[in-house]
Amino acid sequence: MASRHCPDHFDDEDLQTLEAALEDIWATLQAHDPDRDWDADHALKTSIADKLLALASVGINKPDELRRRGLETLPVWWRSQTKRPSKR
């Protein structure tokens, strides 16, 4: 998806991509910790959404890249819990 607009303005396709990235990140969080009340963590969801908007504002608009970078914004404690054990 090529950027066809001012970085601070998003068209419908951009907004759909951003929403899908946020939903995918949120589903990943829920899958890794199903017992947590994720719906109550508005601050984390808002923080991730803000990061995705910032990424899109500088031209990052591929869904996989948004998802990867969005997950990288998570606190270190969460990322360390989701690392998969290496295969031997």
N, C-alpha and C positions, 0 to 999 in steps of 0.2 A: 504494500500500500504506500504509494508515494505521497509525500507531503504536497498538498495543493493549496495551502492556506497559510495565513499568518500563524505563527506558533501558538498564540494565545486563543485561537479560535478553532473549534473542532467541528467537522461535519458529522452527519449521522453515522457514516461508516467508522469514523474515528471513535465516536462515542460508544458504538457497539463493540469495537475492539477493546477499548478500555474497560468496559463493563464485563466483557468475557474474561479478560485477564484477571480482574478483581475476583470474579466468581470462581475462577480456576484456582487462584491462590487460596481463597477462603476454603474451598473444598479440600485442598491439600492439607491445610491446617486442621480441619475437622477430621480428616481421615487419620492423621497422625496422633490426635489426642481426642478421641470421641467422647470422653467423659467430661471434658471442659465445656462450660457454657459460653460458646463462642459468640452467640447472639448478644450477650451482655457486654462484650468487649468492643464498644463503639470506638474507643480511642485508637485501638490497633487497626481496625478496619479503615478509619479515617486517615490514619498515618500511611497505610499502604495505598489508599486511593490518591492521596496527595503526591506520593512518590511516583505513581503511575502517570499522573497529570504532568508532573515535572519532566519525566522522561519523554512523554509525548511532545511537550513544548520544545524540546531540543531535537525533535525529529526521529526519536525512537518510536516506531509504530508497528513493528512486527510482533504479532501475538506471543510467539515463543520468547522473544527477547524481553518483552515487557514482563512476562511471567517470571523469567529467570531473574531479572534485575529486581523485580518486586519481592521475590522470595529472599534475595540478598539483603533487603532492608530490615528483615526480621531480626530481633535481638539474638545475640550470640547463643544464649541459653536454649533458644528454640532450635536454631540450626544444628547445634550439637546433638540434640535429641533425635533429629531426623536423619542423621548420617547413617547410611547402610553399612553394615559390617563388610569388610573386604573379604572376598572369596580367597581361600588358600588352595 
